[in-house]
């Protein structure tokens, strides 16, 4: 498997259900779907896109769309990297790393001065991926945004100089 087998696909309204389904699969596997999840996943246009964010998918040749991620604008120049998931049957193919790289580039295009994420320590492989990409654990982000999800016990802030 190489990145030649992967490509980024932009969001369109026809893919709203796919965004929902990929995320519901991983959230329900590891956690429980919270009201905040439902609101975002059932209303991606109004909760993510209309306020200035974006949603991307990763497609694998032969498998179709296998992962997705969103950038939710939470303030001027500020975005949360959120709802990043890869289908269980497609994990280990490098799709998460490929998608994360595309989302960081997209955040830069959108003018992100502050890019952060919230997650759970149960997601250790994803946390390692985030660290490799340049995200660092950040107590201030946890204090400011961490209460949004009951499962959140990790908050990270992107530092471009820290990425590999």
C-alpha positions in Angstrom: 0.0 0.0 0.0 1.3 3.4 -1.0 0.0 6.9 -0.8 -0.5 6.5 -4.6 -3.5 4.3 -3.6 -5.0 7.2 -1.6 -6.6 10.5 -2.6 -8.3 13.3 -0.8 -12.0 13.9 -1.7 -13.7 17.2 -0.7 -17.0 17.3 1.1 -20.3 17.7 -0.8 -23.8 17.4 0.6 -24.2 13.9 -1.0 -21.4 12.7 1.3 -23.0 13.9 4.5 -24.2 10.4 5.4 -20.8 8.9 4.8 -19.3 11.5 7.1 -21.9 10.5 9.7 -21.4 6.8 9.3 -17.6 6.7 9.4 -17.6 8.7 12.6 -20.4 6.8 14.3 -18.5 3.5 13.6 -15.4 4.6 15.5 -17.1 6.6 18.2 -19.4 3.7 19.1 -16.6 1.2 19.0 -14.5 3.1 21.6 -17.0 5.3 23.4 -20.6 6.3 23.4 -22.1 8.8 21.0 -22.6 12.1 22.9 -25.1 14.9 22.2 -22.3 17.1 20.8 -21.3 14.3 18.4 -24.9 13.9 17.2 -25.3 17.6 16.6 -22.2 17.8 14.5 -22.6 14.6 12.6 -26.3 15.2 11.8 -25.7 18.8 10.7 -22.3 19.0 9.0 -23.2 21.8 6.7 -24.5 24.1 9.5 -22.1 23.1 12.2 -18.9 22.8 10.2 -19.0 24.2 6.7 -21.2 27.3 6.9 -19.2 28.8 9.8 -16.0 28.5 7.8 -14.7 25.0 8.4 -14.2 22.1 6.1 -14.6 18.3 5.8 -12.3 16.0 3.8 -12.4 12.3 3.0 -9.7 9.9 2.1 -10.4 7.4 -0.6 -8.6 4.2 -1.3 -8.4 2.7 -4.7 -10.6 -0.3 -4.7 -12.2 0.4 -1.3 -13.8 3.8 -1.8 -14.1 6.3 1.0 -12.5 4.9 4.1 -11.9 7.9 6.3 -12.9 11.5 7.1 -11.9 14.5 9.2 -13.3 18.0 9.9 -12.0 21.4 10.7 -14.5 23.2 12.9 -14.0 27.0 13.1 -14.3 28.0 16.8 -13.2 31.6 16.6 -11.2 34.0 14.4 -8.2 32.2 13.1 -9.0 29.2 15.4 -10.0 25.7 14.3 -10.6 22.4 16.0 -9.4 19.3 14.2 -12.4 17.0 14.9 -14.3 13.9 13.8 -11.3 12.1 12.4 -12.0 8.5 11.8 -11.0 5.6 9.5 -13.2 2.6 9.0 -12.0 -0.3 11.1 -11.6 -2.5 8.0 -9.2 0.0 6.5 -7.0 0.8 9.5 -3.3 0.2 9.1 -3.2 1.4 5.4 -1.7 4.9 6.2 -5.0 6.6 5.5 -5.1 8.4 8.8 -1.6 9.9 8.4 -2.4 10.9 4.8 -5.7 12.6 5.8 -4.1 14.3 8.8 -1.4 15.8 6.6 -4.1 17.1 4.2 -6.2 18.6 7.0 -3.2 20.4 8.5 -2.5 21.9 5.0 -6.2 22.8 4.7 -6.2 24.5 8.1 -3.2 26.6 6.9 -5.2 27.5 3.7 -8.1 28.6 5.8 -5.9 30.9 7.9 -5.7 28.9 11.1 -3.5 30.6 13.6 -4.5 28.2 16.3 -5.2 24.5 15.5 -6.1 22.2 18.3 -7.8 18.8 19.0 -9.6 17.0 21.8 -9.4 13.3 22.2 -9.2 10.5 24.8 -6.1 8.6 26.1 -7.9 5.5 24.8 -6.9 6.6 21.3 -3.1 6.0 21.9 -2.3 5.2 18.2 -4.0 8.4 17.1 -2.2 10.4 19.8 1.1 9.2 18.5 0.1 10.1 15.0 -0.9 13.6 16.2 2.4 14.0 18.0 4.4 13.0 14.9 2.5 15.6 12.9 3.4 18.4 15.3 0.6 18.4 17.9 1.6 18.9 21.5 -0.3 18.3 24.7 -1.7 21.6 26.0 -3.3 22.2 29.4 -4.7 25.5 28.3 -6.7 23.9 25.4 -7.9 21.3 27.8 -9.1 23.9 30.3 -10.7 26.0 27.5 -12.5 23.3 25.5 -12.1 19.9 27.2 -15.5 19.9 29.0 -17.3 19.7 25.6 -16.9 15.9 25.7 -17.2 13.6 28.6 -14.6 11.3 27.1 -12.0 14.1 26.6 -8.9 13.7 28.7 -6.3 14.8 26.1 -6.0 18.2 24.4 -3.4 19.1 21.9 -2.2 22.3 20.1 -0.5 22.2 16.7 3.0 23.6 16.6 4.3 23.5 13.0 7.9 23.6 14.2 7.3 20.4 16.2 6.1 18.3 13.2 8.4 15.9 11.4 
